[in-house]
């Protein structure tokens, strides 16, 4: 995973530049308003700071759609160029108007970085460490703030501090960012797959994962090309093929899936469960139709319950077969057990005697495939067609069996059945299955568990798994009407040629995801973080912070900047803790743990401004509350909204959806930042922090009732859960 980590670090430098700019303008504005005599014009002062937010808002309106069109990497390159140009203009700025123009261009660069860096990291990171890597932008942003505050503090000690030099230094790190985006960052593999550029996507994945075999993830990325609307939840019992009981029900027999492991001759059968939920499965709250059967909290979103059921308990790992389970899907397929390993992954084109139909590969370049994604390999149990992934993998003959693990304990499989209806017509069914272990059942000491047609024997152990079942991305009903012998698949390039499907935005699952994303962004901004960050020096100055450093002979301006630098320094280890916990405790748990601390710290700030504690006690207590607020914010409410928004949307419209959420972010940011100077002059610090405390209370309730847990889940699986959950919301 070293490749993915290095790429995420390089991409996150864009957020470091944002943090650098935030801290620089927070210190420089103290001197800007004196040179341009803005002490009595808080509106102009606010506009200088907020102009970058206006620029970010403007460019965000189309950045998502453009990134879906030309790619994530070109947009990050443009961001680095805009940072560089704005730094040069700010260094020159002869008057307020040129400064405002420079701040606008700077906002363009910030908008692209803030919007697209989380998307880029989410699309390149393994699901197991996606939360950790997507917290890097918060870490680099705070690190940039600390370095910038140190620079501004050093400059503030001069007799005549030069604010133009403070702002112009931005051009130096932006050059480093430009070099990295041009020569080091690859394009997002998910974006490449969405354009049908399969060969490039595979090469990028191999670089990011540090291994040759990326077949499972490639298949997953292809399955993300379309959003399914018919997702259902099923349960399976998985055991050795020669030990599961014979099935008398012919319908259930046809639904069995053969699973093949890395050892020759070792195979399992996944047998569907149609009876009661097994031993309190994690999906036990969900019926076969996807409805919630145990919603104990009336106002809680069923989606929260559904996601929470996945993380409710970990699979038991005490038995040999349980330990083997993560590997049993090393080739997760529905193909008969071939003794020669080299037959698994060889390129398969049109074979004699196989009536297989494939579309859309005719004029593709070498970057695209010319053979079907899935190919038929004969017939399995009771006439079922058995298929496996072939040309998508493009593996060399003789390589080990390719893995179909897709991260987070999930496996990917496909199921094809070829039945005849009563009238004699074919009723072929082709389904995609995301499968996840839920536990081990049926040990020698365990009670018998009923499955259709019989009981699991007492001896031996059997894996219990839950599955999300839906139609594959490349399945074509039109080609199916041509009466092929196997599953009719179209080429990925044909799906890619359809372009962004705007109608996807109106699908129930995507609408639900947009509600979650927009809601969390609104509450994050009105919790006041950016307003406090931009004006930390003034806030601390009003709090009397110069009293703490008066004996050192440091002026009030330099003292407030120094305290701001120390505050951001304390934030860094807190973010490091959040990075460690993001994929362990999870996003939702961190929010529920840190937001109450935000409320307490804000209430403390209100009390310090209402009660006369004396100058020294007032300054100390205010500083402690601000530090606690910052540290807890960067552990939860700071990075998590952007992480969630980069995870919960489908690949085809991820850029558009993240832009919608980012627009919400910037509009709210403008309101908070622009209004803060006015609010400080009218209702004072106590009133400002009182409003922020009330918003945090509302945010806590919203997170508890509406925000699901997405840790460790592949992006394509997350949207499937939103589809299932949105059905229940529609029913309620």
C-alpha positions as CSV (number, residue, x, y, z in Angstrom):
1,X,0.0,0.0,0.0
2,X,3.0,2.3,0.0
3,X,2.1,3.6,-3.5
4,X,-1.3,4.7,-2.3
5,X,0.1,6.4,0.8
6,X,2.7,8.4,-1.1
7,X,0.1,9.5,-3.7
8,X,-2.3,10.6,-1.0
9,X,0.5,12.6,0.8
10,X,1.4,14.3,-2.5
11,X,-2.3,15.1,-3.3
12,X,-2.9,16.5,0.2
13,X,-0.3,19.2,-0.3
14,X,-3.1,21.1,-2.0
15,X,-4.8,21.3,1.4
16,X,-1.5,22.3,3.0
17,X,-1.6,25.4,0.7
18,X,-5.1,26.1,1.8
19,X,-4.1,26.0,5.5
20,X,-1.1,28.1,4.7
21,X,-3.3,30.7,3.1
22,X,-5.8,30.6,6.0
23,X,-3.1,31.3,8.6
24,X,-1.3,33.9,6.5
25,X,-4.3,36.0,5.9
26,X,-5.3,35.7,9.5
27,X,-2.1,37.3,10.5
28,X,-1.6,39.6,7.5
29,X,-5.0,41.2,7.8
30,X,-3.9,42.9,11.1
31,X,-1.4,44.9,9.0
32,X,-3.5,45.2,5.8
33,X,-6.3,47.0,7.6
34,X,-3.8,49.5,9.1
35,X,-2.1,50.3,5.8
36,X,-5.5,50.8,4.0
37,X,-7.1,52.3,7.1
38,X,-9.9,49.7,7.4
39,X,-10.3,49.8,11.2
40,X,-13.7,51.4,10.9
41,X,-14.7,49.3,7.8
42,X,-15.3,45.8,9.0
43,X,-17.2,45.0,5.7
44,X,-14.1,45.6,3.6
45,X,-12.0,43.7,6.0
46,X,-14.3,40.8,5.9
47,X,-14.4,41.0,2.1
48,X,-10.6,40.7,1.8
49,X,-10.8,37.4,3.8
50,X,-14.0,36.2,2.2
51,X,-12.9,36.9,-1.4
52,X,-11.0,33.6,-1.6
53,X,-14.2,31.9,-0.5
54,X,-16.2,33.6,-3.2
55,X,-13.6,32.4,-5.7
56,X,-13.8,28.9,-4.3
57,X,-17.6,28.9,-4.6
58,X,-17.5,30.1,-8.2
59,X,-15.1,27.5,-9.4
60,X,-16.8,24.7,-7.4
61,X,-20.0,25.2,-9.5
62,X,-18.5,23.5,-12.4
63,X,-15.4,21.7,-11.0
64,X,-17.2,18.5,-10.3
65,X,-18.7,18.1,-13.8
66,X,-15.4,19.1,-15.4
67,X,-13.4,16.6,-13.3
68,X,-15.9,13.9,-14.4
69,X,-15.1,14.9,-17.9
70,X,-11.3,15.5,-18.1
71,X,-10.2,13.7,-14.9
72,X,-9.1,14.5,-11.4
73,X,-5.4,15.0,-12.0
74,X,-5.7,17.8,-14.6
75,X,-7.9,19.7,-12.1
76,X,-5.2,19.4,-9.4
77,X,-2.6,20.6,-11.8
78,X,-4.7,23.7,-12.5
79,X,-5.2,24.2,-8.8
80,X,-1.4,24.4,-8.3
81,X,-1.0,26.9,-11.1
82,X,-3.7,29.1,-9.6
83,X,-2.0,29.0,-6.2
84,X,1.2,30.2,-7.8
85,X,-0.3,33.0,-9.8
86,X,-2.3,34.3,-6.8
87,X,0.8,34.4,-4.7
88,X,2.7,36.5,-7.2
89,X,-0.2,39.0,-7.5
90,X,-0.5,39.3,-3.7
91,X,3.2,39.9,-3.4
92,X,2.8,42.9,-5.8
93,X,-0.7,44.2,-4.7
94,X,-0.4,48.1,-4.9
95,X,-4.0,48.6,-3.7
96,X,-7.0,46.9,-2.2
97,X,-8.5,46.1,-5.6
98,X,-5.5,44.1,-6.8
99,X,-5.4,42.4,-3.5
100,X,-9.0,41.4,-3.9
101,X,-8.3,40.0,-7.4
102,X,-5.4,38.0,-6.0
103,X,-7.6,36.6,-3.3
104,X,-10.2,35.7,-5.9
105,X,-7.7,33.7,-7.9
106,X,-6.4,32.1,-4.7
107,X,-9.9,31.0,-4.0
108,X,-10.1,29.3,-7.4
109,X,-7.1,27.1,-6.4
110,X,-8.5,26.5,-2.9
111,X,-11.9,25.5,-4.3
112,X,-10.3,22.9,-6.7
113,X,-8.1,21.4,-4.0
114,X,-10.8,21.2,-1.3
115,X,-13.3,19.7,-3.6
116,X,-11.2,17.2,-5.5
117,X,-8.4,16.1,-3.2
118,X,-10.8,14.0,-1.0
119,X,-12.4,12.5,-4.1
120,X,-9.0,11.7,-5.5
121,X,-7.7,10.0,-2.3
122,X,-11.0,8.0,-1.9
123,X,-10.7,6.7,-5.4
124,X,-7.1,5.7,-5.1
125,X,-7.0,4.4,-1.5
126,X,-7.6,0.8,-0.3
127,X,-10.9,0.7,1.6
128,X,-9.1,-0.6,4.8
129,X,-7.1,2.7,5.2
130,X,-9.3,5.1,3.2
131,X,-10.3,7.0,6.3
132,X,-6.7,7.3,7.5
133,X,-5.5,8.6,4.1
134,X,-8.4,10.9,3.7
135,X,-7.6,12.5,7.1
136,X,-4.2,13.6,5.6
137,X,-5.7,16.7,4.0
138,X,-6.8,17.8,7.5
139,X,-3.3,17.0,8.9
140,X,-1.4,18.8,6.0
141,X,-3.8,21.7,6.2
142,X,-3.1,22.2,9.9
143,X,0.6,21.7,9.3
144,X,0.5,24.4,6.7
145,X,-1.3,26.7,9.2
146,X,1.4,26.0,11.8
147,X,4.3,26.7,9.4
148,X,2.6,29.8,8.1
149,X,1.9,31.2,11.6
150,X,5.6,30.6,12.5
151,X,6.6,32.6,9.4
152,X,4.1,35.4,10.1
153,X,5.2,35.6,13.7
154,X,8.8,35.9,12.7
155,X,7.9,38.7,10.3
156,X,5.7,40.4,12.9
157,X,8.8,41.0,15.1
158,X,10.2,43.4,12.4
159,X,9.8,47.1,13.0
160,X,7.6,47.3,9.8
161,X,6.1,43.9,9.0
162,X,5.6,43.4,5.3
163,X,2.2,41.7,4.7
164,X,2.8,41.5,0.9
165,X,5.8,39.2,1.6
166,X,3.7,37.2,4.0
167,X,1.1,36.5,1.4
168,X,3.5,36.2,-1.6
169,X,5.5,33.3,-0.1
170,X,2.6,31.1,-1.1
171,X,4.1,30.8,-4.6
172,X,7.1,28.8,-3.3
173,X,5.3,25.7,-1.9
174,X,2.8,25.9,-4.8
175,X,5.7,25.2,-7.2
176,X,6.4,22.0,-5.3
177,X,2.7,21.0,-5.6
178,X,2.8,21.7,-9.4
179,X,5.8,19.4,-9.9
180,X,4.2,16.6,-7.9
181,X,0.9,16.9,-9.7
182,X,2.6,16.8,-13.1
183,X,5.3,14.2,-12.6
184,X,4.1,12.0,-9.8
185,X,0.4,11.8,-9.4
186,X,-1.4,9.2,-11.6
187,X,-4.9,9.6,-12.7
188,X,-7.7,8.1,-10.6
189,X,-8.2,4.4,-11.6
190,X,-11.9,4.7,-11.1
191,X,-12.1,7.7,-13.4
192,X,-10.0,5.7,-16.0
193,X,-12.4,2.8,-15.8
194,X,-15.4,5.2,-16.2
195,X,-13.8,6.2,-19.5
196,X,-13.2,2.7,-20.7
197,X,-9.4,3.0,-20.3
198,X,-8.9,-0.4,-18.7
199,X,-5.3,-1.0,-19.4
200,X,-4.3,2.4,-17.9
201,X,-6.5,1.8,-14.9
202,X,-4.9,-1.6,-14.3
203,X,-1.4,-0.2,-14.5
204,X,-2.3,2.6,-12.0
205,X,-3.8,0.1,-9.6
206,X,-0.7,-2.1,-9.8
207,X,1.4,0.9,-8.9
208,X,-0.8,1.9,-6.1
209,X,-1.2,-1.5,-4.6
210,X,2.4,-2.7,-5.2
211,X,1.3,-6.0,-6.7
212,X,0.6,-7.5,-10.1
213,X,-2.8,-9.1,-9.2
214,X,-5.4,-6.4,-9.0
215,X,-8.2,-8.4,-10.7
216,X,-10.7,-8.2,-7.9
217,X,-10.5,-4.4,-7.6
218,X,-10.6,-4.0,-11.4
219,X,-13.8,-6.0,-11.5
220,X,-15.2,-3.9,-8.6
221,X,-14.4,-0.7,-10.5
222,X,-16.2,-1.9,-13.5
223,X,-19.2,-2.8,-11.4
224,X,-19.2,0.8,-10.2
225,X,-20.0,2.1,-13.7
226,X,-23.7,1.9,-13.2
227,X,-26.0,2.4,-10.2
228,X,-28.3,-0.5,-9.4
229,X,-31.8,0.2,-8.3
230,X,-32.9,-3.4,-7.6
231,X,-30.5,-4.2,-4.7
232,X,-31.6,-6.9,-2.3
233,X,-30.1,-8.5,0.8
234,X,-29.6,-12.3,0.9
235,X,-27.9,-14.7,3.3
236,X,-25.8,-17.7,2.5
237,X,-24.3,-20.7,4.3
238,X,-20.8,-21.4,2.9
239,X,-19.1,-24.8,3.4
240,X,-17.0,-27.4,1.6
241,X,-18.6,-28.5,-1.6
242,X,-18.5,-32.2,-0.5
243,X,-19.9,-31.6,2.9
244,X,-23.0,-29.5,2.5
245,X,-26.1,-31.7,2.4
246,X,-27.7,-32.6,-0.9
247,X,-30.5,-30.2,-1.8
248,X,-33.9,-31.5,-2.7
249,X,-35.3,-28.2,-3.8
250,X,-34.3,-27.8,-7.5
251,X,-34.8,-24.0,-7.4
252,X,-32.5,-23.6,-4.4
253,X,-30.0,-26.0,-6.1
254,X,-29.9,-23.7,-9.1
255,X,-29.1,-20.7,-6.8
256,X,-25.9,-22.3,-5.4
257,X,-22.6,-20.7,-6.2
258,X,-19.3,-22.5,-6.5
259,X,-16.4,-20.8,-4.8
260,X,-12.8,-21.8,-5.5
261,X,-9.8,-21.2,-3.3
262,X,-6.1,-21.0,-3.9
263,X,-5.4,-24.6,-3.3
264,X,-6.0,-27.0,-6.1
265,X,-9.1,-29.2,-5.7
266,X,-10.4,-27.1,-2.7
267,X,-13.8,-25.5,-3.3
268,X,-16.8,-24.3,-1.4
269,X,-20.5,-23.9,-2.1
270,X,-22.5,-20.8,-1.2
271,X,-26.0,-22.0,-0.5
272,X,-28.8,-19.4,-0.1
273,X,-30.8,-19.3,3.1
274,X,-34.5,-18.7,2.8
275,X,-35.5,-19.4,6.4
276,X,-35.0,-17.3,9.5
277,X,-31.9,-15.2,9.9
278,X,-29.0,-17.2,11.3
279,X,-27.6,-16.8,14.8
280,X,-28.2,-13.1,15.0
281,X,-26.6,-12.2,11.7
282,X,-25.3,-8.7,11.4
283,X,-28.0,-8.3,8.7
284,X,-30.5,-10.0,11.1
285,X,-32.4,-6.7,11.4
286,X,-33.0,-6.8,7.7
287,X,-35.6,-8.9,6.0
288,X,-35.1,-10.6,2.6
289,X,-36.8,-7.6,1.0
290,X,-34.5,-5.1,2.7
291,X,-37.0,-3.7,5.2
292,X,-36.1,-3.0,8.8
293,X,-37.8,-5.4,11.1
294,X,-36.4,-3.9,14.4
295,X,-36.2,-0.1,14.4
296,X,-36.0,0.7,18.1
297,X,-35.4,4.4,17.7
298,X,-38.4,6.0,16.0
299,X,-36.6,9.0,14.3
300,X,-33.4,7.2,13.4
301,X,-32.8,6.9,9.7
302,X,-33.1,3.2,8.7
303,X,-30.0,3.7,6.7
304,X,-28.0,4.2,10.0
305,X,-29.4,0.9,11.3
306,X,-28.5,-0.9,8.1
307,X,-24.9,0.4,8.0
308,X,-24.5,-0.2,11.7
309,X,-25.5,-3.8,11.3
310,X,-22.4,-4.4,9.2
311,X,-20.1,-3.1,11.9
312,X,-22.1,-4.5,14.8
313,X,-19.8,-7.4,15.4
314,X,-16.7,-8.9,13.8
315,X,-16.6,-12.4,12.5
316,X,-15.3,-15.0,14.9
317,X,-11.8,-16.2,13.9
318,X,-11.4,-19.2,16.2
319,X,-11.6,-22.0,13.8
320,X,-9.4,-23.2,10.9
321,X,-12.1,-22.6,8.3
322,X,-12.9,-19.2,9.7
323,X,-9.2,-18.3,9.3
324,X,-9.3,-19.6,5.8
325,X,-12.4,-17.6,4.9
326,X,-10.7,-14.4,3.9
327,X,-8.8,-16.4,1.3
328,X,-11.6,-18.7,0.1
329,X,-12.5,-16.2,-2.6
330,X,-9.0,-16.0,-4.0
331,X,-10.8,-16.8,-7.2
332,X,-14.4,-15.9,-6.4
333,X,-16.2,-17.3,-9.4
334,X,-18.9,-19.5,-10.6
335,X,-16.7,-21.7,-12.8
336,X,-16.1,-25.4,-12.7
337,X,-13.0,-26.5,-10.8
338,X,-10.3,-26.7,-13.5
339,X,-7.2,-28.6,-12.4
340,X,-4.7,-26.4,-14.3
341,X,-4.1,-23.0,-12.8
342,X,-3.2,-21.5,-16.1
343,X,-6.8,-21.8,-17.4
344,X,-8.1,-19.3,-14.9
345,X,-6.9,-16.1,-16.3
346,X,-5.9,-16.6,-19.9
347,X,-7.5,-14.3,-22.5
348,X,-10.7,-15.8,-23.7
349,X,-12.3,-14.7,-27.0
350,X,-15.0,-16.3,-29.0
351,X,-14.8,-20.1,-28.6
352,X,-16.1,-22.7,-30.9
353,X,-19.4,-24.0,-29.9
354,X,-20.1,-21.1,-27.5
355,X,-22.8,-18.6,-28.7
356,X,-21.5,-15.6,-26.7
357,X,-22.4,-12.1,-27.5
358,X,-20.3,-9.0,-26.7
359,X,-20.8,-5.4,-27.8
360,X,-18.9,-2.2,-28.1
361,X,-15.3,-3.2,-28.5
362,X,-15.0,-2.8,-32.2
363,X,-13.0,0.4,-32.6
364,X,-11.3,0.6,-29.3
365,X,-7.7,1.6,-28.9
366,X,-5.1,-0.6,-27.2
367,X,-6.1,1.0,-23.9
368,X,-9.4,-0.8,-24.1
369,X,-10.4,-4.5,-24.2
370,X,-11.3,-6.4,-27.3
371,X,-12.7,-9.5,-25.6
372,X,-15.7,-10.0,-23.3
373,X,-15.4,-9.1,-19.7
374,X,-16.9,-12.4,-18.6
375,X,-16.7,-15.6,-20.7
376,X,-18.6,-18.8,-20.4
377,X,-16.8,-21.9,-19.3
378,X,-19.2,-24.7,-19.8
379,X,-22.0,-25.9,-17.6
380,X,-22.3,-26.5,-13.9
381,X,-24.9,-27.9,-11.6
382,X,-28.2,-28.7,-13.2
383,X,-27.4,-26.9,-16.4
384,X,-26.3,-23.6,-14.8
385,X,-23.8,-21.6,-16.9
386,X,-20.6,-21.2,-14.9
387,X,-18.6,-18.0,-15.6
388,X,-15.6,-16.2,-14.3
389,X,-13.8,-13.0,-14.9
390,X,-11.3,-13.4,-17.8
391,X,-10.1,-10.6,-20.1
392,X,-10.6,-7.9,-17.6
393,X,-7.8,-9.3,-15.6
394,X,-5.4,-9.7,-18.5
395,X,-3.1,-11.9,-16.4
396,X,-0.2,-13.9,-17.8
397,X,-0.6,-17.6,-18.3
398,X,0.5,-19.7,-15.3
399,X,0.1,-17.0,-12.7
400,X,-1.5,-17.8,-9.4
401,X,-5.3,-17.6,-9.0
402,X,-6.3,-14.0,-8.9
403,X,-8.0,-12.6,-5.9
404,X,-11.6,-11.3,-5.9
405,X,-11.4,-9.8,-2.5
406,X,-12.4,-6.2,-2.8
407,X,-11.5,-4.9,0.7
408,X,-13.2,-4.6,4.0
409,X,-13.8,-8.4,4.2
410,X,-16.0,-8.2,1.1
411,X,-15.8,-10.5,-1.9
412,X,-17.2,-10.1,-5.4
413,X,-19.0,-12.9,-7.3
414,X,-21.5,-13.3,-10.2
415,X,-24.3,-15.7,-10.6
416,X,-25.9,-16.9,-13.8
417,X,-28.9,-19.2,-14.1
418,X,-30.4,-20.4,-17.4
419,X,-34.0,-21.5,-16.7
420,X,-37.0,-22.0,-18.9
421,X,-40.3,-20.4,-18.2
422,X,-43.6,-22.3,-18.3
423,X,-44.2,-21.1,-21.9
424,X,-40.7,-22.4,-22.9
425,X,-39.0,-19.1,-23.2
426,X,-35.6,-18.6,-21.5
427,X,-35.5,-16.8,-18.1
428,X,-31.7,-16.3,-17.8
429,X,-30.8,-14.4,-14.7
430,X,-27.4,-12.6,-14.2
431,X,-26.7,-11.2,-10.8
432,X,-23.7,-9.4,-9.1
433,X,-23.1,-10.4,-5.5
434,X,-21.1,-8.5,-2.8
435,X,-20.5,-11.1,-0.1
436,X,-19.3,-10.6,3.4
437,X,-18.6,-13.1,6.2
438,X,-20.9,-12.7,9.2
439,X,-19.7,-15.5,11.5
440,X,-19.0,-19.2,11.8
441,X,-22.0,-21.5,12.5
442,X,-22.6,-25.2,12.9
443,X,-19.7,-26.4,15.0
444,X,-19.7,-29.7,16.9
445,X,-20.9,-27.9,20.0
446,X,-23.4,-25.6,18.2
447,X,-27.0,-26.3,17.7
448,X,-28.3,-27.4,14.3
449,X,-29.2,-24.6,11.9
450,X,-32.0,-25.2,9.4
451,X,-31.3,-24.6,5.7
452,X,-33.6,-25.4,2.8
453,X,-33.9,-29.1,2.2
454,X,-32.2,-30.3,5.4
455,X,-29.9,-29.5,8.3
456,X,-26.2,-28.7,8.5
457,X,-24.4,-31.7,9.9
458,X,-23.1,-31.4,13.5
459,X,-19.6,-32.1,12.5
460,X,-17.6,-29.4,10.6
461,X,-18.0,-25.7,10.5
462,X,-19.8,-23.5,8.0
463,X,-19.4,-19.8,7.3
464,X,-22.4,-17.6,7.5
465,X,-22.3,-14.7,4.9
466,X,-24.6,-11.8,4.0
467,X,-24.8,-10.6,0.4
468,X,-26.0,-7.5,-1.5
469,X,-27.4,-8.8,-4.8
470,X,-28.1,-6.6,-7.8
471,X,-27.8,-6.5,-11.6
472,X,-24.2,-6.2,-12.9
473,X,-23.1,-3.1,-14.6
474,X,-22.4,-4.7,-18.0
475,X,-25.4,-6.8,-18.3
476,X,-27.5,-6.0,-21.4
477,X,-31.2,-6.9,-21.7
478,X,-31.0,-5.9,-25.4
479,X,-28.2,-8.4,-26.1
480,X,-30.0,-10.9,-24.0
481,X,-33.0,-10.8,-26.4
482,X,-30.7,-12.2,-29.0
483,X,-30.9,-15.6,-27.2
484,X,-27.2,-16.1,-26.3
485,X,-26.0,-19.3,-24.6
486,X,-24.5,-17.4,-21.6
487,X,-24.8,-14.0,-19.9
488,X,-24.8,-11.2,-22.4
489,X,-22.3,-8.6,-21.5
490,X,-21.4,-5.3,-23.2
491,X,-17.9,-3.8,-23.2
492,X,-17.0,-1.3,-20.5
493,X,-16.2,1.3,-23.2
494,X,-19.8,1.2,-24.2
495,X,-21.0,2.1,-20.7
496,X,-18.3,4.8,-20.5
497,X,-19.5,6.4,-23.8
498,X,-22.8,7.1,-22.2
499,X,-21.2,10.0,-20.2
500,X,-22.5,11.3,-16.9
501,X,-26.0,10.0,-16.3
502,X,-27.8,13.1,-14.8
503,X,-30.8,11.0,-14.2
504,X,-28.7,9.1,-11.6
505,X,-28.9,12.2,-9.4
506,X,-32.6,11.6,-9.0
507,X,-32.3,7.9,-8.0
508,X,-33.5,7.3,-4.4
509,X,-30.1,6.2,-3.1
510,X,-28.2,9.2,-4.6
511,X,-30.8,11.6,-3.3
512,X,-30.5,10.2,0.1
513,X,-26.7,10.4,-0.1
514,X,-27.0,14.1,-1.1
515,X,-29.2,14.8,1.9
516,X,-26.6,13.3,4.2
517,X,-23.7,15.1,2.5
518,X,-25.4,18.5,2.3
519,X,-26.7,18.3,5.9
520,X,-23.3,17.5,7.4
521,X,-21.6,20.3,5.4
522,X,-24.1,22.9,6.6
523,X,-23.7,22.0,10.2
524,X,-19.9,21.8,10.0
525,X,-19.6,25.4,8.8
526,X,-22.2,26.9,11.1
527,X,-20.4,25.3,14.0
528,X,-18.0,28.2,13.3
529,X,-14.7,26.6,12.7
530,X,-13.6,28.7,9.7
531,X,-14.8,31.9,11.2
532,X,-12.8,31.2,14.3
533,X,-9.7,30.1,12.3
534,X,-9.6,33.2,10.1
535,X,-10.0,35.5,13.1
536,X,-8.1,33.6,15.8
537,X,-5.6,36.4,16.3
538,X,-8.3,39.0,16.9
539,X,-10.4,36.7,19.0
540,X,-7.5,35.9,21.3
541,X,-6.5,39.6,21.3
542,X,-10.0,40.5,22.5
543,X,-9.7,37.7,25.1
544,X,-6.7,39.5,26.6
545,X,-4.0,37.0,25.4
546,X,-1.3,39.8,25.4
547,X,-1.4,39.6,29.2
548,X,0.1,36.1,29.1
549,X,3.1,37.3,27.1
550,X,3.5,40.9,28.4
551,X,6.5,40.0,30.5
552,X,8.3,38.7,27.3
553,X,8.2,42.1,25.7
554,X,6.1,40.8,22.8
555,X,3.4,43.1,21.3
556,X,-0.2,42.2,21.2
557,X,-0.2,41.4,17.5
558,X,2.8,39.1,17.7
559,X,1.5,37.5,20.9
560,X,-1.9,36.6,19.3
561,X,-0.1,35.2,16.2
562,X,2.2,33.2,18.5
563,X,-0.7,31.7,20.4
564,X,-2.4,30.8,17.1
565,X,0.8,29.0,16.0
566,X,0.9,27.1,19.3
567,X,-2.8,26.3,19.0
568,X,-2.3,24.8,15.5
569,X,0.8,22.9,16.8
570,X,-1.4,21.2,19.4
571,X,-3.9,20.3,16.7
572,X,-1.4,18.1,14.9
573,X,-1.2,15.2,17.4
574,X,-5.0,15.3,17.7
575,X,-5.3,14.8,14.0
576,X,-2.8,12.0,14.1
577,X,-5.0,10.3,16.7
578,X,-8.0,10.8,14.5
579,X,-6.1,9.3,11.5
580,X,-5.4,6.2,13.6
581,X,-9.0,5.9,14.8
582,X,-10.8,6.8,11.5
583,X,-10.7,3.2,10.3
584,X,-10.9,1.6,13.7
585,X,-13.6,3.4,15.7
586,X,-15.1,4.9,12.5
587,X,-16.4,8.2,11.3
588,X,-19.7,8.2,13.1
589,X,-18.2,7.2,16.5
590,X,-15.6,10.0,16.3
591,X,-18.3,12.6,15.6
592,X,-20.4,11.4,18.5
593,X,-17.4,11.5,20.8
594,X,-16.0,14.9,19.8
595,X,-19.1,17.1,19.2
596,X,-20.1,17.0,22.9
597,X,-16.6,18.3,23.8
598,X,-17.1,21.1,21.2
599,X,-20.3,22.1,22.9
600,X,-18.6,22.2,26.4
601,X,-15.7,24.3,25.1
602,X,-18.1,26.8,23.4
603,X,-20.2,27.1,26.5
604,X,-17.0,27.7,28.5
605,X,-16.1,30.6,26.1
606,X,-19.5,32.0,26.6
607,X,-19.2,31.9,30.4
608,X,-15.7,33.5,30.4
609,X,-17.1,36.5,28.5
610,X,-20.1,36.8,30.8
611,X,-18.3,36.4,34.2
612,X,-15.5,38.7,35.4
613,X,-12.6,36.3,36.2
614,X,-9.9,38.9,36.1
615,X,-7.6,39.6,33.1
616,X,-5.1,36.8,33.6
617,X,-7.7,34.1,34.5
618,X,-9.9,35.2,31.7
619,X,-7.1,35.0,29.1
620,X,-6.0,31.6,30.3
621,X,-9.4,30.0,30.4
622,X,-10.4,31.5,27.0
623,X,-7.2,30.2,25.4
624,X,-7.8,26.7,26.9
625,X,-11.3,26.6,25.6
626,X,-10.2,27.7,22.1
627,X,-7.4,25.1,22.0
628,X,-9.8,22.3,23.1
629,X,-12.4,23.5,20.5
630,X,-9.8,23.3,17.7
631,X,-8.3,20.0,18.8
632,X,-11.6,18.2,19.0
633,X,-12.8,19.8,15.8
634,X,-9.9,18.5,13.8
635,X,-10.5,15.0,15.2
636,X,-14.0,14.7,14.0
637,X,-16.1,17.6,12.5
638,X,-13.1,18.9,10.5
639,X,-12.2,16.0,8.2
640,X,-15.2,13.7,8.4
641,X,-17.7,15.7,6.3
642,X,-15.4,15.7,3.4
643,X,-14.5,12.0,3.9
644,X,-18.2,11.0,3.9
645,X,-19.0,13.1,0.9
646,X,-16.1,11.5,-1.1
647,X,-17.4,8.0,-0.2
648,X,-21.2,7.9,-0.6
649,X,-21.7,8.8,-4.3
650,X,-21.5,6.6,-7.4
651,X,-18.4,6.8,-9.6
652,X,-20.2,8.2,-12.6
653,X,-21.6,11.3,-10.8
654,X,-19.2,11.5,-7.9
655,X,-17.6,14.7,-9.2
656,X,-21.0,16.4,-9.7
657,X,-22.3,15.3,-6.3
658,X,-19.2,16.3,-4.4
659,X,-19.4,19.7,-6.2
660,X,-22.9,20.1,-4.9
661,X,-21.8,19.4,-1.3
662,X,-18.8,21.7,-1.8
663,X,-21.0,24.5,-3.0
664,X,-23.0,24.1,0.2
665,X,-19.7,24.2,2.1
666,X,-18.5,27.4,0.5
667,X,-21.8,29.3,0.7
668,X,-22.0,28.6,4.4
669,X,-18.3,29.4,4.8
670,X,-18.8,32.8,3.1
671,X,-21.8,33.6,5.4
672,X,-19.8,32.6,8.6
673,X,-16.6,34.4,7.6
674,X,-18.2,37.5,6.2
675,X,-20.6,37.9,9.2
676,X,-18.1,37.2,12.0
677,X,-16.5,40.8,12.2
678,X,-20.0,42.3,12.2
679,X,-21.2,39.8,14.9
680,X,-18.1,40.5,17.0
681,X,-19.0,44.2,16.9
682,X,-22.6,43.7,17.8
683,X,-23.3,40.7,20.0
684,X,-19.7,40.2,21.1
685,X,-17.8,36.9,21.7
686,X,-20.3,35.5,24.1
687,X,-23.1,35.8,21.5
688,X,-21.0,34.4,18.7
689,X,-19.9,31.3,20.7
690,X,-23.4,30.9,22.0
691,X,-24.8,30.6,18.5
692,X,-22.0,28.1,17.6
693,X,-22.9,26.0,20.6
694,X,-26.5,25.7,19.6
695,X,-25.5,24.6,16.1
696,X,-23.3,21.9,17.6
697,X,-26.2,20.6,19.6
698,X,-28.3,20.3,16.5
699,X,-25.3,18.7,14.7
700,X,-25.0,16.0,17.5
701,X,-28.7,15.1,17.0
702,X,-28.3,15.0,13.2
703,X,-25.2,12.7,13.4
704,X,-26.9,10.3,15.8
705,X,-30.1,10.0,13.7
706,X,-28.9,10.4,10.1
707,X,-25.1,9.7,9.6
708,X,-24.2,6.1,8.8
709,X,-20.9,4.4,9.4
710,X,-18.8,3.8,6.2
711,X,-15.5,2.6,7.6
712,X,-13.8,-0.2,5.7
713,X,-16.5,-0.6,3.0
714,X,-15.6,-0.4,-0.7
715,X,-17.1,2.7,-2.3
716,X,-19.3,0.6,-4.7
717,X,-20.7,-1.3,-1.8
718,X,-21.6,1.9,0.1
719,X,-23.9,3.1,-2.6
720,X,-25.6,-0.3,-2.7
721,X,-26.4,0.2,0.9
722,X,-27.8,3.6,0.2
723,X,-30.1,2.1,-2.4
724,X,-31.4,-0.5,0.0
725,X,-31.8,2.0,2.9
726,X,-33.6,4.5,0.7
727,X,-36.3,2.0,-0.1
728,X,-37.1,1.7,3.6
729,X,-37.1,5.5,3.9
730,X,-39.6,5.7,1.1
731,X,-41.8,3.2,2.9
732,X,-41.7,5.2,6.1
